[in-house]
């Protein structure tokens, strides 16, 4: 019981937690991005026109963020850099598509956004390609 209430953690526990966070966010978001990628032709005319870029360009940027940046997160490669497009995408989803409804329809976008901000601030952990490169 004392261990459960403790605020101390080991480096191994931290690195395992970051791996689980990266894998969970990356795999789930990559699935969403894959669906947009394979249905690109059908979705490009119905997608949101963000900042006047056009629906096709907006969808292409979202596919890049959700699919390819999520792949980088899973690998732990360029993790902090890959988190930035995902943060922007989730901000657009939350505030533009879901009208800022943090506790309503935008709850999923809020959860993803929170996780991506954590990855941006903390980094990928030791179980990552970034960690292997920095050695």
N, CA and C of each residue as an Amber inpcrd file, in Angstrom:
protein
   405
   0.8230000  -1.1960000   0.0000000   0.0000000   0.0000000   0.0000000
   0.8640000   1.2550000   0.0000000   1.9680000   1.1940000   0.7380000
   2.8560000   2.3440000   0.8120000   3.4390000   2.6680000  -0.5670000
   3.7710000   1.6220000  -1.3380000   4.3310000   1.8200000  -2.6740000
   3.2930000   2.4360000  -3.6240000   2.0380000   2.0450000  -3.4720000
   0.9880000   2.5880000  -4.3220000   0.7530000   4.0720000  -4.0850000
   0.9730000   4.5350000  -2.8750000   0.7500000   5.9360000  -2.5400000
   2.0040000   6.7910000  -2.6850000   3.1170000   6.1720000  -3.0250000
   4.3740000   6.8890000  -3.1500000   4.4040000   7.7340000  -4.4230000
   5.0850000   8.8650000  -4.3730000   5.2580000   9.7110000  -5.5570000
   6.5910000   9.4480000  -6.2480000   7.3540000   8.5130000  -5.7330000
   8.6420000   8.1820000  -6.3260000   8.4570000   7.1720000  -7.4530000
   9.3220000   7.2530000  -8.4350000   9.2890000   6.2840000  -9.5240000
  10.7090000   6.0580000 -10.0120000  10.9150000   4.9150000 -10.6180000
  12.2370000   4.5770000 -11.1320000  12.3630000   5.0620000 -12.5740000
  13.5870000   5.1240000 -13.0420000  13.8270000   5.5010000 -14.4310000
  13.2040000   4.4710000 -15.3680000  13.2440000   3.2080000 -14.9830000
  12.6420000   2.1520000 -15.8000000  11.1390000   2.3190000 -15.9210000
  10.4910000   2.6870000 -14.8270000   9.0400000   2.8950000 -14.8570000
   8.6890000   4.0970000 -15.7400000   9.4740000   5.1430000 -15.6380000
   9.2490000   6.3330000 -16.4700000   9.3900000   5.9820000 -17.9510000
  10.4610000   5.2870000 -18.2930000  10.6960000   4.9340000 -19.6920000
   9.6330000   3.9770000 -20.2260000   9.1790000   3.0570000 -19.3950000
   8.0970000   2.1510000 -19.7970000   6.8020000   2.9350000 -20.0140000
   6.5340000   3.8980000 -19.1460000   5.3260000   4.7170000 -19.2870000
   5.3590000   5.5440000 -20.5690000   6.5240000   6.0870000 -20.8960000
   6.6320000   6.8730000 -22.1250000   6.4800000   5.9890000 -23.3550000
   6.9860000   4.7610000 -23.2830000   6.8180000   3.8200000 -24.3860000
   5.3390000   3.4830000 -24.5750000   4.6410000   3.2010000 -23.4860000
   3.2110000   2.8830000 -23.5630000   2.4300000   4.0750000 -24.1150000
   2.7610000   5.2840000 -23.6640000   2.0810000   6.4840000 -24.1480000
   2.3230000   6.6760000 -25.6440000   3.5730000   6.5550000 -26.0740000
   3.9030000   6.7140000 -27.4920000   3.1990000   5.6750000 -28.3530000
   3.2540000   4.4190000 -27.9240000   2.6210000   3.3490000 -28.6920000
   1.1010000   3.4960000 -28.7360000   0.5100000   3.7920000 -27.5960000
  -0.9460000   3.9460000 -27.5410000  -1.4350000   5.0790000 -28.4200000
  -0.8510000   6.2590000 -28.2510000  -1.2640000   7.4030000 -29.0570000
  -0.9400000   7.1750000 -30.5340000   0.2380000   6.6420000 -30.7960000
   0.6680000   6.4590000 -32.1760000  -0.1830000   5.4560000 -32.9320000
  -0.4430000   4.3120000 -32.3370000  -1.2160000   3.2690000 -33.0180000
  -2.6570000   3.7070000 -33.2360000  -3.2620000   4.2820000 -32.2070000
  -4.6610000   4.7120000 -32.3470000  -4.8160000   5.8280000 -33.3740000
  -3.9000000   6.8120000 -33.3510000  -4.0080000   7.9140000 -34.3030000
  -3.6090000   7.4740000 -35.7040000  -2.6610000   6.5510000 -35.8090000
  -2.2590000   6.0530000 -37.1200000  -3.4350000   5.3520000 -37.8040000
  -4.2480000   4.6750000 -37.0390000  -5.4390000   4.0280000 -37.5890000
  -6.3870000   5.0690000 -38.1710000  -6.5920000   6.1600000 -37.4610000
  -7.4550000   7.2350000 -37.9630000  -6.8630000   7.8470000 -39.2310000
  -5.5530000   8.0500000 -39.2380000  -4.8950000   8.6010000 -40.4120000
  -4.9380000   7.6530000 -41.5960000  -4.8180000   6.3500000 -41.3350000
  -4.8800000   5.3520000 -42.4090000  -6.2540000   5.3670000 -43.0730000
  -7.3020000   5.4940000 -42.2690000  -8.6530000   5.5600000 -42.8370000
  -8.8090000   6.7670000 -43.7480000  -8.2300000   7.8940000 -43.3510000
  -8.2840000   9.0860000 -44.1960000  -7.4240000   8.9130000 -45.4480000
  -6.3080000   8.2200000 -45.3140000  -5.4110000   7.9990000 -46.4420000
  -6.0590000   7.1280000 -47.5140000  -6.6610000   6.0200000 -47.1150000
  -7.2640000   5.1120000 -48.1060000  -8.5790000   5.6470000 -48.6720000
  -9.2270000   6.5420000 -47.9570000 -10.4750000   7.1480000 -48.4360000
 -10.2670000   8.6030000 -48.8470000  -9.0620000   8.9340000 -49.2520000
  -8.7090000  10.3220000 -49.5630000  -9.6140000  10.9080000 -50.6410000
  -9.8200000  10.1750000 -51.7090000 -10.6310000  10.6700000 -52.8130000
 -12.0640000  10.9820000 -52.4140000 -12.6290000  10.1560000 -51.5610000
 -14.0060000  10.3750000 -51.1110000 -14.1050000  11.5220000 -50.1150000
 -13.0730000  11.6900000 -49.2880000 -13.1340000  12.6670000 -48.2020000
 -12.6930000  14.0720000 -48.6030000 -11.9210000  14.2000000 -49.6880000
 -11.3070000  15.4820000 -49.9870000 -12.3140000  16.5980000 -50.2630000
 -13.4840000  16.2670000 -50.7540000 -14.4710000  17.3030000 -51.0450000
 -15.3700000  17.6090000 -49.8490000 -15.3830000  16.7180000 -48.8540000
 -16.2290000  16.9090000 -47.6760000 -15.4410000  17.4110000 -46.4700000
 -14.1190000  17.5140000 -46.6020000 -13.2780000  17.8410000 -45.4540000
 -13.3160000  19.3370000 -45.1620000 -12.9150000  19.7020000 -43.9590000
 -12.9180000  21.0900000 -43.5160000 -11.8970000  21.9070000 -44.3290000
 -12.2730000  23.1100000 -44.7070000 -11.3880000  24.0230000 -45.4310000
 -10.7440000  24.9410000 -44.4000000  -9.6030000  24.5320000 -43.8810000
  -8.9600000  25.2740000 -42.7990000  -8.1430000  26.4400000 -43.3500000
  -8.4010000  27.6260000 -42.8750000  -7.6860000  28.8600000 -43.2180000
  -7.6340000  29.1050000 -44.7280000  -8.6390000  28.6690000 -45.4620000
  -8.7210000  28.9240000 -46.8890000  -7.7240000  28.1470000 -47.7330000
  -7.1050000  27.1080000 -47.1580000  -6.1250000  26.3040000 -47.9070000
  -6.7770000  25.3960000 -48.9230000  -8.0300000  25.1360000 -48.7530000
  -8.7280000  24.1840000 -49.6120000  -8.8970000  22.8660000 -48.8780000
  -9.9080000  22.1480000 -49.2740000 -10.2050000  20.8980000 -48.5780000
  -9.1530000  19.8250000 -48.8530000  -8.6170000  19.7840000 -50.0630000
  -7.6250000  18.7680000 -50.4060000  -6.3270000  18.9930000 -49.6310000
  -5.8590000  20.2310000 -49.5810000  -4.6200000  20.5390000 -48.8460000
  -4.8040000  20.3020000 -47.3520000  -5.9530000  20.6740000 -46.8260000
  -6.2180000  20.4510000 -45.4050000  -6.2020000  18.9670000 -45.0730000
  -6.8480000  18.1740000 -45.9060000  -6.8810000  16.7360000 -45.6860000
  -5.4870000  16.1300000 -45.8230000  -4.7030000  16.5930000 -46.7840000
  -3.3450000  16.0830000 -46.9600000  -2.4890000  16.3700000 -45.7280000
  -2.6240000  17.5530000 -45.1600000  -1.8720000  17.8870000 -43.9430000
  -2.3080000  17.0290000 -42.7640000  -3.5870000  16.7670000 -42.6700000
  -4.0920000  15.9130000 -41.5880000  -3.5920000  14.4800000 -41.7600000
  -3.5830000  13.9780000 -42.9760000  -3.0680000  12.6240000 -43.2360000
  -1.5900000  12.5610000 -42.8770000  -0.8270000  13.5850000 -43.2590000
   0.5920000  13.6250000 -42.8970000   0.7590000  13.5500000 -41.3860000
   0.0030000  14.3740000 -40.6690000   0.1260000  14.4030000 -39.2110000
  -0.3390000  13.0870000 -38.5980000  -1.5480000  12.6720000 -38.9350000
  -2.1370000  11.5100000 -38.2690000  -1.4660000  10.1900000 -38.6440000
  -1.0340000  10.0360000 -39.8700000  -0.4370000   8.7660000 -40.2770000
   1.0800000   8.7720000 -40.1270000   1.7340000   9.6990000 -40.7970000
   3.1960000   9.6620000 -40.8400000   3.8350000  10.1270000 -39.5300000
   3.3080000  11.1870000 -38.9260000   3.8620000  11.6280000 -37.6360000
   3.5840000  10.5950000 -36.5470000   2.4580000   9.8990000 -36.6420000
   2.1750000   8.8280000 -35.6880000   3.1570000   7.6720000 -35.8530000
   3.5490000   7.3890000 -37.0830000   4.5720000   6.3720000 -37.3220000
   5.8870000   6.7700000 -36.6490000   6.2460000   8.0460000 -36.7480000
   7.4490000   8.5330000 -36.0720000   7.3250000   8.3950000 -34.5560000
   6.1360000   8.6450000 -34.0230000   5.9290000   8.4850000 -32.5750000
   6.1040000   7.0330000 -32.1590000   5.5430000   6.1220000 -32.9130000
   5.6530000   4.7050000 -32.5910000   7.1190000   4.2850000 -32.5450000
   7.8920000   4.7400000 -33.5120000   9.3090000   4.4070000 -33.5590000
  10.1280000   5.1770000 -32.5260000   9.5970000   6.2980000 -32.0840000
  10.3690000   7.1680000 -31.2000000  11.4260000   7.9220000 -31.9800000
  11.1240000   8.2590000 -33.2170000  12.0410000   8.9620000 -34.1040000
  11.5300000  10.3860000 -34.3130000  12.3730000  11.3620000 -34.0370000
  11.9850000  12.7800000 -34.1300000  10.7040000  13.0380000 -33.3350000
  10.6320000  12.4820000 -32.1500000   9.3930000  12.4650000 -31.3730000
   8.8500000  13.8620000 -31.0940000   9.6820000  14.7340000 -30.5840000
   9.1970000  16.0780000 -30.2530000   8.7850000  16.8270000 -31.5120000
   9.5320000  16.6670000 -32.5670000   9.2010000  17.3160000 -33.8360000
   7.9070000  16.7480000 -34.4140000   7.7250000  15.4480000 -34.3200000
   6.5150000  14.7940000 -34.8390000   5.2820000  15.1630000 -34.0200000
   5.4750000  15.5110000 -32.7630000   4.3330000  15.8650000 -31.9140000
   3.7280000  17.2160000 -32.3100000   4.5240000  18.0980000 -32.8960000
   4.0310000  19.4410000 -33.2180000   2.8930000  19.4190000 -34.2500000
   3.0270000  18.7390000 -35.4070000   1.8780000  18.6890000 -36.3240000
   0.6540000  18.0000000 -35.7190000   0.8960000  17.0210000 -34.8560000
  -0.2260000  16.3480000 -34.2070000  -0.9350000  17.2780000 -33.2250000
  -0.1760000  18.1010000 -32.5180000  -0.7780000  19.0890000 -31.6120000
  -1.6100000  20.0890000 -32.4080000  -1.0730000  20.5650000 -33.5110000
  -1.8140000  21.5190000 -34.3480000  -3.0890000  20.8700000 -34.8820000
  -2.9850000  19.6340000 -35.3530000  -4.1460000  18.9220000 -35.8770000
  -5.2240000  18.7520000 -34.8140000  -4.8170000  18.3890000 -33.6100000
  -5.7950000  18.1990000 -32.5380000  -6.3940000  19.5310000 -32.0820000
  -5.6210000  20.6010000 -32.1350000  -6.1780000  21.9250000 -31.8160000
  -7.2330000  22.3250000 -32.8440000  -6.9510000  22.0870000 -34.1190000
  -7.9230000  22.3860000 -35.1710000  -9.1600000  21.5080000 -34.9960000
  -8.9520000  20.2230000 -34.7230000 -10.0920000  19.3250000 -34.5200000
 -10.9330000  19.7720000 -33.3340000 -10.2700000  20.1350000 -32.2480000
 -10.9970000  20.5250000 -31.0380000 -11.7110000  21.8550000 -31.2010000
 -10.9930000  22.8770000 -31.6650000 -11.5560000  24.2230000 -31.6660000
 -12.3330000  24.5750000 -32.9270000 -12.0090000  23.9700000 -34.0550000
 -12.7100000  24.2890000 -35.2950000 -13.8170000  23.2700000 -35.5770000
 -13.4770000  21.9960000 -35.5680000 -14.4580000  20.9650000 -35.9150000
 -15.4380000  20.6830000 -34.7800000 -14.9630000  20.7630000 -33.5250000
 -15.8190000  20.4440000 -32.3800000 -16.1730000  21.6670000 -31.5450000
 -15.9110000  22.8520000 -32.0660000 -16.2850000  24.1250000 -31.4300000
 -15.8100000  24.2460000 -29.9910000 -14.6680000  23.6770000 -29.6820000
 -14.0880000  23.8070000 -28.3460000 -14.8180000  23.0490000 -27.2570000
 -15.6320000  22.0950000 -27.6240000 -16.3810000  21.3130000 -26.6390000
 -15.4620000  20.2650000 -26.0120000 -14.7100000  20.6790000 -25.0100000
 -13.7360000  19.8170000 -24.3540000 -14.4120000  18.6120000 -23.7080000
 -15.5910000  18.8010000 -23.1560000 -16.2980000  17.7240000 -22.4680000
 -17.4130000  17.1190000 -23.3120000 -17.5290000  17.5420000 -24.5570000
 -18.5610000  17.0060000 -25.4410000 -17.9430000  16.1970000 -26.5550000
 -18.2680000  16.5800000 -27.7760000 -17.7780000  15.8630000 -28.9600000
 -16.2610000  15.9290000 -29.1060000 -15.6350000  16.9540000 -28.5510000
 -14.1940000  17.1230000 -28.6830000 -13.3780000  16.4290000 -27.6140000
 -13.9920000  15.5760000 -26.8400000 -13.2790000  14.9210000 -25.7380000
 -12.1260000  14.0570000 -26.2270000 -12.3060000  13.3460000 -27.3150000
 -11.2310000  12.5080000 -27.8490000 -10.0640000  13.3640000 -28.3300000
 -10.3660000  14.4430000 -29.0330000  -9.3090000  15.3510000 -29.4920000
  -8.5660000  15.9500000 -28.3000000  -9.2920000  16.2410000 -27.2260000
  -8.6600000  16.7900000 -26.0180000  -7.7060000  15.7780000 -25.3910000
  -8.1000000  14.5250000 -25.3370000  -7.2290000  13.4810000 -24.7820000
  -5.9620000  13.3220000 -25.6180000  -6.1180000  13.2620000 -26.9290000
  -4.9470000  13.1730000 -27.8040000  -4.0480000  14.3990000 -27.6240000
  -4.6530000  15.5670000 -27.6080000  -3.8950000  16.8070000 -27.4510000
  -3.0830000  16.7930000 -26.1650000  -3.6830000  16.3500000 -25.0890000
  -2.9900000  16.2650000 -23.8040000  -1.7860000  15.3210000 -23.8900000
  -1.9670000  14.1640000 -24.4870000  -0.8740000  13.2070000 -24.6300000
   0.2480000  13.7390000 -25.5000000  -0.0930000  14.4140000 -26.5830000
   0.9390000  14.9550000 -27.4690000   1.7170000  16.0800000 -26.8010000
   1.0520000  16.8670000 -25.9900000   1.7580000  17.9230000 -25.2510000
   2.7320000  17.3110000 -24.2550000   2.3220000  16.2280000 -23.5980000
   3.2280000  15.5240000 -22.6830000   4.4570000  15.0260000 -23.4360000
   4.2610000  14.4300000 -24.6010000   5.3990000  13.9350000 -25.3910000
   6.3000000  15.0720000 -25.8480000   5.7150000  16.1990000 -26.1870000
   6.5150000  17.3590000 -26.5860000   7.3760000  17.8480000 -25.4250000
   6.7990000  17.9080000 -24.2370000   7.5180000  18.4220000 -23.0720000
   8.5370000  17.4450000 -22.5120000   8.2030000  16.1650000 -22.4620000
   9.0310000  15.1760000 -21.7670000   9.9600000  14.4230000 -22.7140000
   9.5310000  14.1950000 -23.9550000  10.3450000  13.4410000 -24.8970000
   9.9360000  11.9820000 -24.9380000  10.6470000  11.1830000 -25.7210000
  10.2190000   9.8210000 -25.9970000  10.5990000   8.7740000 -24.9560000
  11.5380000   9.0730000 -24.0800000  12.0480000   8.0640000 -23.1590000
  13.2130000   7.3290000 -23.7950000  13.8040000   6.4170000 -23.0280000
  15.0060000   5.7170000 -23.5030000  14.7290000   4.6160000 -24.5120000
  13.5140000   4.1020000 -24.5190000  13.1770000   3.0310000 -25.4570000
  12.6700000   3.6710000 -26.7410000  13.5970000   4.2580000 -27.5110000
  13.2380000   4.9700000 -28.7300000  14.4480000   5.0770000 -29.6420000
  14.1810000   5.3420000 -30.8930000  15.2610000   5.5610000 -31.8440000
  15.9910000   6.8610000 -31.4980000  15.2610000   7.8740000 -31.0430000
  15.8840000   9.1370000 -30.6260000  16.9600000   8.8880000 -29.5620000
  16.6530000   8.0290000 -28.6090000  17.5950000   7.7210000 -27.5500000
  18.8230000   6.9950000 -28.0870000  18.6100000   6.0890000 -29.0300000
  19.7330000   5.3610000 -29.6320000  20.6260000   6.2970000 -30.4560000
  20.0160000   7.2540000 -31.1340000  20.7770000   8.2050000 -31.9360000
  21.6170000   9.1270000 -31.0590000  21.0450000   9.5380000 -29.9390000
  21.7430000  10.5020000 -29.0770000  22.9070000   9.8940000 -28.3140000
  23.0250000   8.5710000 -28.3120000  24.1440000   7.9280000 -27.6290000
  25.3500000   8.1310000 -28.4260000
